[in-house]
Amino acid sequence: MDKSVHTIERYRCDGTGPVYLKIGGKVMYRLIDIEAFESERRFQRPDVQKPVPPKAVSGFMLHEAIARLS
C-alpha cells in the first residue's frame, strides 16, 4: 500500500481502513489484512464493478514482512 502514515491513521479513525491490532499501545497491521483490504479495492476496468479476486494471501505480520525485505 502506497499511502502516507497520516492517510492510514485517518482510515483507521474513520473505520475505512484495514483491520488492525493494538498491542501494548502500538497499532500493527497483519499483511493478510492489508492484502484483503487491497484486494477488495482491485478492479480490472472502470465499467466493471466486480473486484478482481486476490492471487495470493500471506499470513505474515507486517513488521515481519518488512524485516524480510531488509
Residue pairs with C-beta under 8 A, 6 or more apart in sequence:
1 8
1 34
1 37
1 38
3 11
8 17
11 17
11 18
12 20
12 27
17 37
18 29
18 33
18 34
18 36
18 37
19 29
19 30
19 33
19 36
19 37
20 27
20 28
20 29
20 33
21 27
21 28
21 29
21 30
22 28
28 61
28 62
28 63
29 62
30 59
30 60
30 61
30 62
31 58
31 59
31 60
31 61
31 62
31 64
31 65
32 57
32 58
32 59
32 60
34 62
35 54
35 56
35 57
35 58
36 54
36 57
39 51
39 52
39 53
39 54
40 51
41 51
42 51
42 52
42 54
43 49
43 50
43 51
43 52
44 52
58 65
60 68
